[in-house]
Structure formats: C-alpha cells, structure tokens
Amino acid sequence: MGVKKIRHIADLPEWFSLEKYEASKSFSPSDWREQLLNRRNTKWLLSRTSAFYHKLAKKQFENIKDHPTQSKDIHPTPDTWPHENDINDGVNINQGVNVLPLKCGYVHQLASLIDEHYGLNDRGDLGLASAHSVSKCLKESDSYMASMVPLVINLHGSDVDIKNEFNRYLETARAYMGIDNRKTHITTHDIERLQSYNILPYYDLMIWSKIEEFEITASVILDALYAVDSNTHQIGEPFVAQTLKPFFKKIDYHFLVALDLYCSSKSS
C-alpha cells in the first residue's frame, strides 16, 4: 500500500494556519537559528528507527505546532551561565560554535549513554569496553551527539605539538564518523529567503506528513503557503520542485552551524 497523498488543501490538519507564523516576519537571525534547530531536532528523531525516538518527536512537535514562532529554548543563554572561577571566566570561549569547553552536563549524559550501551559487568565496570573511544560508543548507538568528538588535551605539550596532533586526529575522526569537511556560507539573501519561502510552515507540514505518513502534493503546498503570492503561483508547481525543495534540503546541520557563525559575526 502506497503513501496516502494530500491532494486538497481542506485535508491539511486543523492546526495549520499561516496566521500563526506572522511573527516570523520580524525574526532576527538568532530567532531563525532557534526555530530551525528545534525543528531539525524533531526531524532527526523521526529519521531514527526507534519507537522511543518517534514518540519523543511527536511530543516535541505538539509543542511546536500550537505556537510555531514562540521561543522554546529551555537552555540558559551564555550570559546567564555560571562562569565564576571556571575556565571561561572573563573570556569569550563560550561564543565558539565548533570548539567549546566540555561541560559536566554533557559528560553526565555521555556516562549514562555509555552505561546503557555497553552495560556494566559483575565487577561494576565496563570491562573491555573501557578501552573504546567515546566516539565508537556514539557511532554504535546512533546518538544525536555523534558529531561531537570529546578529546583529552595535555597542556604539558607544546602548542605546536598539540595543534599537529589535533589536525591528525580531526582528519581521522571525520573519516571514522563519516562527516565531511564542508563549509557553508550564510548570506543576508539566505535569511530573507527563509521568510519569503515560508520555510517554517513548510517545515512543519513536512514534519506532520512524516509523522502521519502522508505526502503533500505540490499543488497543495502552493495553495497553503503562497495563496496571496501571485508571482509564485504564476510559476506554479515547478517552484516547489526546483526552488523550495532544494533550498529546504540545504537547511542541514552545516547550514545551522553557518547560521551560528553568521549570528556571532552580527553580534560582535
């Protein structure tokens, strides 16, 4: 049995309305970053095979769809993190995107994941698994943290030696985790297209269709998102296939990292 197609706008869910997304017109790049990241997390959960992840994705989406432009960032901002007498006290280290201090909360998550994945032996330790890298555990468990590579840096080494070793390890880690060295650039035009293409409502419809196992036809997407946009309607369904979908596909993790850097550059 094939996937059911949504061929009429009347068949879209009752919660969907473009009016709910009006606030996005005044979004800052940071607002876009938060909203896209929230949805990317939900989309990632749906891409997993575990029923637990799917249940969590549905719960997250329930919070998104009712108030789709509302801030849902439950983490404190860098300005409110307790830095006193810490490695980042008085310095700008938290403003990094790709290299950050290893926080105790992250280590605690890792410890729980490692215990769950490998299990403890009768002696209460990991046995042979103690010699495994954390990256091996993250890769085997298909964790959302798999792109994060914990390292131990011995500061008794010279800067030259440490940087040389880091470069070699970086190349090895990319090959092992299957994450390529690709840099994405964000422009002001990209930010504008997030709004003009109605990316947030499109994203939500794509998540909903994934959850419900529907496929929304291009004609319905046009009517739902661009009813008052005569130029887009004149282009018709080719706009969805040749413009909207390729741009949406571009909004991956590399895009979000680039958006982080874009936000940092604008705030500095």
C-alpha positions as CSV (number, residue, x, y, z in Angstrom):
1,M,0.0,0.0,0.0
2,G,1.5,3.3,-1.1
3,V,1.7,6.5,0.9
4,K,-1.5,8.5,1.0
5,K,-1.3,11.8,-0.8
6,I,-2.9,15.0,0.3
7,R,-4.4,16.5,-2.8
8,H,-6.7,19.1,-1.4
9,I,-5.9,21.9,1.0
10,A,-9.0,21.0,3.0
11,D,-7.3,17.8,4.0
12,L,-4.5,19.6,5.8
13,P,-4.7,19.5,9.7
14,E,-6.9,22.0,11.5
15,W,-4.0,23.4,13.5
16,F,-2.3,24.7,10.3
17,S,-2.7,28.4,9.6
18,L,-0.3,30.9,8.1
19,E,-1.5,33.4,10.5
20,K,0.3,31.6,13.3
21,Y,3.6,32.4,11.6
22,E,3.1,36.2,11.3
23,A,5.7,36.8,14.0
24,S,8.4,35.3,11.8
25,K,8.4,38.5,9.7
26,S,10.3,40.2,12.5
27,F,12.6,37.4,13.3
28,S,16.3,38.1,13.8
29,P,18.9,35.6,12.6
30,S,19.1,34.3,16.1
31,D,15.4,33.7,16.1
32,W,15.7,31.8,12.9
33,R,18.5,29.7,14.3
34,E,16.5,28.7,17.4
35,Q,13.3,27.8,15.4
36,L,15.2,25.8,12.7
37,L,17.3,24.0,15.3
38,N,14.1,22.9,17.2
39,R,12.6,21.5,14.0
40,R,15.8,19.9,12.9
41,N,16.0,18.0,16.2
42,T,12.4,16.8,15.7
43,K,13.2,15.8,12.1
44,W,16.3,13.9,13.3
45,L,14.3,12.0,15.8
46,L,11.8,10.9,13.1
47,S,14.7,9.6,11.0
48,R,15.6,7.1,13.6
49,T,14.2,3.6,13.7
50,S,13.5,3.5,17.5
51,A,9.8,3.9,18.6
52,F,11.1,5.8,21.6
53,Y,12.6,8.5,19.4
54,H,9.4,8.7,17.3
55,K,7.3,9.2,20.5
56,L,9.7,11.9,21.6
57,A,9.5,13.6,18.1
58,K,5.7,13.6,18.3
59,K,5.8,15.2,21.8
60,Q,8.2,17.9,20.6
61,F,6.0,18.6,17.5
62,E,2.9,19.0,19.7
63,N,4.8,21.9,21.4
64,I,5.8,23.4,18.1
65,K,2.6,23.3,16.1
66,D,0.4,25.2,18.5
67,H,2.8,28.1,18.9
68,P,5.2,27.7,16.0
69,T,7.0,31.1,16.4
70,Q,7.3,31.0,20.2
71,S,10.7,30.7,21.7
72,K,11.2,27.2,23.2
73,D,14.9,27.4,24.0
74,I,15.0,25.8,27.5
75,H,18.7,26.3,27.9
76,P,20.1,29.4,29.6
77,T,21.9,31.9,27.4
78,P,25.7,32.2,27.7
79,D,25.2,35.4,29.6
80,T,23.4,33.5,32.4
81,W,25.7,30.5,32.6
82,P,27.7,30.4,35.8
83,H,31.3,31.2,34.8
84,E,32.9,32.3,38.0
85,N,36.2,30.6,38.7
86,D,35.8,28.5,35.6
87,I,37.9,28.1,32.5
88,N,35.7,30.5,30.6
89,D,35.5,33.1,33.4
90,G,36.2,36.5,31.8
91,V,36.9,35.2,28.3
92,N,34.8,34.7,25.2
93,I,35.3,30.9,24.9
94,N,31.5,30.2,25.1
95,Q,31.0,32.2,21.9
96,G,32.6,29.4,19.8
97,V,30.5,27.3,17.6
98,N,32.7,24.3,16.8
99,V,35.1,24.2,19.7
100,L,33.6,24.5,23.2
101,P,34.6,23.6,26.8
102,L,33.4,20.2,27.8
103,K,30.6,20.8,30.3
104,C,29.8,18.5,33.2
105,G,26.2,18.1,32.0
106,Y,27.5,16.7,28.7
107,V,29.8,14.3,30.5
108,H,26.9,13.1,32.6
109,Q,24.9,12.4,29.5
110,L,27.8,10.6,28.0
111,A,28.3,8.5,31.1
112,S,24.6,7.4,31.1
113,L,24.8,6.6,27.4
114,I,27.9,4.5,27.8
115,D,26.5,2.6,30.7
116,E,23.3,1.9,28.8
117,H,25.1,0.9,25.6
118,Y,27.8,-1.3,26.9
119,G,26.4,-2.2,30.3
120,L,28.5,-3.0,33.5
121,N,30.0,-6.4,34.3
122,D,29.8,-8.2,37.6
123,R,32.6,-6.1,38.9
124,G,30.7,-2.9,38.2
125,D,33.0,-1.7,35.4
126,L,32.9,-1.6,31.6
127,G,35.4,-4.4,31.1
128,L,37.0,-4.4,27.7
129,A,34.7,-1.6,26.6
130,S,36.8,0.7,28.9
131,A,39.3,0.9,26.1
132,H,36.8,2.0,23.5
133,S,36.8,5.6,22.4
134,V,33.7,7.6,23.2
135,S,33.2,8.2,19.5
136,K,32.9,4.5,19.0
137,C,30.0,4.4,21.5
138,L,28.3,7.4,20.0
139,K,28.6,5.9,16.5
140,E,27.4,2.4,17.5
141,S,24.4,3.8,19.5
142,D,23.4,6.2,16.7
143,S,23.4,9.0,19.2
144,Y,22.4,12.6,18.4
145,M,25.7,13.5,19.9
146,A,27.7,11.6,17.3
147,S,29.1,14.7,15.7
148,M,30.6,15.8,19.0
149,V,34.2,14.4,19.5
150,P,35.4,14.5,23.1
151,L,39.2,14.9,23.5
152,V,41.7,14.9,26.3
153,I,44.4,17.6,25.8
154,N,47.6,17.5,27.8
155,L,48.7,21.1,28.2
156,H,52.2,20.0,29.1
157,G,52.7,19.5,25.4
158,S,53.8,22.5,23.3
159,D,51.2,24.4,21.2
160,V,52.9,23.2,18.1
161,D,52.8,19.6,19.0
162,I,49.2,19.8,20.3
163,K,48.0,21.5,17.1
164,N,49.8,19.0,14.9
165,E,48.2,16.1,16.8
166,F,44.8,17.7,16.8
167,N,44.9,18.2,13.0
168,R,45.8,14.5,12.5
169,Y,43.0,13.4,15.0
170,L,40.5,15.7,13.2
171,E,41.1,14.0,9.9
172,T,40.8,10.6,11.5
173,A,37.6,11.5,13.4
174,R,36.0,12.8,10.2
175,A,36.8,9.6,8.3
176,Y,35.6,7.4,11.2
177,M,32.3,9.3,11.8
178,G,31.6,9.9,8.1
179,I,31.3,13.7,8.5
180,D,32.9,15.6,5.7
181,N,34.8,18.8,5.8
182,R,32.3,21.2,4.2
183,K,31.8,24.9,4.9
184,T,28.5,26.5,4.2
185,H,28.2,30.3,3.9
186,I,25.1,32.1,5.0
187,T,24.2,35.4,3.3
188,T,21.6,38.0,4.0
189,H,19.7,36.7,1.0
190,D,19.5,33.3,2.7
191,I,17.9,34.9,5.7
192,E,15.4,36.7,3.6
193,R,14.5,33.5,1.7
194,L,13.7,31.8,5.0
195,Q,10.8,34.2,5.3
196,S,9.9,34.7,1.6
197,Y,9.7,31.0,1.0
198,N,7.6,30.4,4.2
199,I,10.2,27.9,5.4
200,L,8.7,27.5,8.9
201,P,5.2,26.5,7.9
202,Y,6.7,24.3,5.1
203,Y,9.0,22.6,7.7
204,D,6.0,22.0,10.0
205,L,4.0,20.5,7.2
206,M,6.9,18.2,6.3
207,I,7.2,17.0,9.9
208,W,3.5,16.4,10.1
209,S,3.4,14.5,6.9
210,K,6.3,12.3,8.1
211,I,4.5,11.6,11.4
212,E,1.2,10.8,9.7
213,E,2.9,9.1,6.7
214,F,1.3,11.3,4.2
215,E,2.7,13.0,1.1
216,I,1.5,16.6,0.3
217,T,1.3,17.3,-3.4
218,A,3.0,20.4,-4.8
219,S,-0.4,22.0,-5.7
220,V,-1.5,21.9,-2.1
221,I,1.8,23.3,-1.0
222,L,1.3,26.2,-3.4
223,D,-2.3,26.9,-2.2
224,A,-1.3,26.5,1.5
225,L,1.8,28.7,1.5
226,Y,1.6,31.1,-1.4
227,A,-2.1,31.8,-1.9
228,V,-1.5,35.5,-1.9
229,D,1.8,35.4,-3.8
230,S,0.8,35.9,-7.4
231,N,4.4,35.6,-8.7
232,T,4.9,32.2,-7.1
233,H,1.5,31.0,-8.2
234,Q,2.3,32.1,-11.8
235,I,5.5,29.9,-11.7
236,G,3.3,27.0,-10.3
237,E,4.5,23.6,-9.2
238,P,8.0,24.0,-10.7
239,F,8.7,26.5,-7.9
240,V,8.1,23.7,-5.3
241,A,10.3,21.2,-7.2
242,Q,13.1,23.5,-8.4
243,T,13.3,26.2,-5.8
244,L,11.6,25.4,-2.5
245,K,12.6,21.8,-2.0
246,P,16.3,22.4,-3.0
247,F,16.5,25.3,-0.5
248,F,14.8,23.3,2.2
249,K,17.2,20.4,1.7
250,K,20.1,22.9,2.1
251,I,18.9,23.6,5.7
252,D,21.0,20.8,7.2
253,Y,23.4,20.8,10.2
254,H,26.1,22.6,8.1
255,F,23.6,25.3,7.4
256,L,22.8,25.7,11.1
257,V,26.5,25.9,12.0
258,A,27.0,28.5,9.4
259,L,23.9,30.4,10.8
260,D,25.5,30.2,14.2
261,L,28.7,31.9,12.8
262,Y,26.5,34.4,10.9
263,C,24.8,35.4,14.2
264,S,28.1,35.6,16.0
265,S,29.5,37.9,13.4
266,K,26.5,40.2,13.6
267,S,26.6,40.4,17.4
268,S,30.4,41.1,17.6
